[in-house]
């Protein structure tokens, strides 16, 4: 498994992003882009507010 470190949590910037993405944690509509840094890359995952808050608290 690739080790990743939380870099940032940002809201979507356009309504098109909000309407076409789903949370990878629960399947609800996603509202946040969660960025992780890892060796040689940045990983971007999409989450709803609830799941993004859980990531932020962990």
FIKOLZA-1660 file (N, C-alpha, C; in steps of 0.1 Angstrom, whole numbers, plus 5000, padded with zeros to 4 digits):
% residues 58
   i   px   py   pz ch aa at
   1 5008 4988 5000  A  X  N
   1 5000 5000 5000  A  X CA
   1 5009 5012 5000  A  X  C
   2 5005 5022 4992  A  X  N
   2 5012 5035 4992  A  X CA
   2 5010 5043 5004  A  X  C
   3 5020 5048 5010  A  X  N
   3 5018 5057 5022  A  X CA
   3 5015 5071 5017  A  X  C
   4 5005 5077 5022  A  X  N
   4 5001 5090 5018  A  X CA
   4 4999 5099 5030  A  X  C
   5 5002 5112 5028  A  X  N
   5 5000 5122 5039  A  X CA
   5 4990 5133 5034  A  X  C
   6 4981 5136 5043  A  X  N
   6 4971 5146 5040  A  X CA
   6 4977 5159 5037  A  X  C
   7 4974 5165 5026  A  X  N
   7 4980 5178 5021  A  X CA
   7 4970 5189 5023  A  X  C
   8 4957 5187 5019  A  X  N
   8 4947 5198 5020  A  X CA
   8 4933 5192 5018  A  X  C
   9 4923 5199 5023  A  X  N
   9 4909 5196 5020  A  X CA
   9 4903 5209 5015  A  X  C
  10 4898 5209 5002  A  X  N
  10 4893 5221 4996  A  X CA
  10 4879 5219 4990  A  X  C
  11 4870 5229 4991  A  X  N
  11 4857 5227 4985  A  X CA
  11 4858 5227 4969  A  X  C
  12 4848 5221 4963  A  X  N
  12 4848 5222 4948  A  X CA
  12 4846 5237 4944  A  X  C
  13 4851 5240 4933  A  X  N
  13 4850 5254 4929  A  X CA
  13 4840 5257 4918  A  X  C
  14 4834 5247 4912  A  X  N
  14 4823 5249 4902  A  X CA
  14 4811 5240 4905  A  X  C
  15 4800 5244 4900  A  X  N
  15 4788 5236 4902  A  X CA
  15 4789 5223 4893  A  X  C
  16 4796 5224 4882  A  X  N
  16 4797 5212 4874  A  X CA
  16 4805 5201 4882  A  X  C
  17 4815 5204 4890  A  X  N
  17 4821 5194 4898  A  X CA
  17 4812 5188 4908  A  X  C
  18 4804 5197 4914  A  X  N
  18 4794 5192 4925  A  X CA
  18 4784 5182 4919  A  X  C
  19 4780 5184 4907  A  X  N
  19 4769 5176 4901  A  X CA
  19 4774 5163 4895  A  X  C
  20 4787 5161 4893  A  X  N
  20 4792 5150 4886  A  X CA
  20 4801 5141 4894  A  X  C
  21 4802 5143 4908  A  X  N
  21 4811 5135 4916  A  X CA
  21 4804 5129 4928  A  X  C
  22 4810 5117 4932  A  X  N
  22 4804 5110 4943  A  X CA
  22 4815 5107 4953  A  X  C
  23 4812 5108 4966  A  X  N
  23 4821 5105 4977  A  X CA
  23 4826 5091 4976  A  X  C
  24 4839 5089 4977  A  X  N
  24 4844 5075 4977  A  X CA
  24 4843 5068 4990  A  X  C
  25 4839 5075 5000  A  X  N
  25 4837 5069 5013  A  X CA
  25 4823 5063 5015  A  X  C
  26 4813 5071 5010  A  X  N
  26 4799 5066 5012  A  X CA
  26 4790 5067 5000  A  X  C
  27 4794 5073 4989  A  X  N
  27 4786 5073 4977  A  X CA
  27 4777 5085 4976  A  X  C
  28 4776 5093 4986  A  X  N
  28 4768 5105 4985  A  X CA
  28 4774 5115 4976  A  X  C
  29 4767 5126 4971  A  X  N
  29 4774 5136 4963  A  X CA
  29 4786 5142 4970  A  X  C
  30 4797 5143 4963  A  X  N
  30 4809 5148 4969  A  X CA
  30 4809 5163 4968  A  X  C
  31 4815 5170 4978  A  X  N
  31 4816 5184 4979  A  X CA
  31 4831 5189 4982  A  X  C
  32 4840 5180 4985  A  X  N
  32 4853 5183 4988  A  X CA
  32 4864 5175 4980  A  X  C
  33 4875 5182 4977  A  X  N
  33 4886 5176 4971  A  X CA
  33 4896 5174 4982  A  X  C
  34 4900 5162 4985  A  X  N
  34 4910 5159 4995  A  X CA
  34 4923 5155 4988  A  X  C
  35 4934 5163 4991  A  X  N
  35 4946 5160 4984  A  X CA
  35 4956 5154 4994  A  X  C
  36 4963 5144 4989  A  X  N
  36 4973 5137 4997  A  X CA
  36 4986 5138 4989  A  X  C
  37 4997 5139 4996  A  X  N
  37 5010 5138 4989  A  X CA
  37 5016 5125 4992  A  X  C
  38 5023 5120 4982  A  X  N
  38 5030 5107 4983  A  X CA
  38 5043 5108 4975  A  X  C
  39 5051 5098 4975  A  X  N
  39 5064 5099 4968  A  X CA
  39 5061 5101 4953  A  X  C
  40 5065 5113 4948  A  X  N
  40 5064 5116 4934  A  X CA
  40 5051 5119 4928  A  X  C
  41 5040 5121 4937  A  X  N
  41 5027 5123 4931  A  X CA
  41 5018 5130 4942  A  X  C
  42 5007 5136 4937  A  X  N
  42 4997 5141 4946  A  X CA
  42 4984 5133 4942  A  X  C
  43 4977 5127 4952  A  X  N
  43 4965 5119 4950  A  X CA
  43 4953 5128 4954  A  X  C
  44 4944 5129 4945  A  X  N
  44 4932 5137 4947  A  X CA
  44 4920 5127 4948  A  X  C
  45 4913 5128 4959  A  X  N
  45 4901 5120 4962  A  X CA
  45 4889 5129 4965  A  X  C
  46 4877 5125 4962  A  X  N
  46 4865 5133 4963  A  X CA
  46 4857 5127 4975  A  X  C
  47 4852 5136 4984  A  X  N
  47 4845 5132 4996  A  X CA
  47 4833 5141 4998  A  X  C
  48 4823 5137 5005  A  X  N
  48 4812 5146 5010  A  X CA
  48 4817 5153 5023  A  X  C
  49 4810 5162 5028  A  X  N
  49 4814 5170 5039  A  X CA
  49 4816 5161 5052  A  X  C
  50 4807 5152 5054  A  X  N
  50 4808 5143 5066  A  X CA
  50 4821 5134 5065  A  X  C
  51 4823 5128 5054  A  X  N
  51 4835 5120 5053  A  X CA
  51 4848 5128 5053  A  X  C
  52 4848 5140 5047  A  X  N
  52 4860 5149 5047  A  X CA
  52 4863 5153 5062  A  X  C
  53 4852 5156 5069  A  X  N
  53 4854 5160 5084  A  X CA
  53 4860 5149 5092  A  X  C
  54 4856 5136 5089  A  X  N
  54 4861 5125 5096  A  X CA
  54 4876 5123 5092  A  X  C
  55 4880 5126 5080  A  X  N
  55 4894 5125 5076  A  X CA
  55 4902 5136 5083  A  X  C
  56 4896 5148 5084  A  X  N
  56 4903 5159 5090  A  X CA
  56 4906 5156 5105  A  X  C
  57 4896 5150 5112  A  X  N
  57 4897 5147 5126  A  X CA
  57 4907 5135 5129  A  X  C
  58 4910 5127 5119  A  X  N
  58 4918 5115 5122  A  X CA
  58 4933 5118 5121  A  X  C
% end
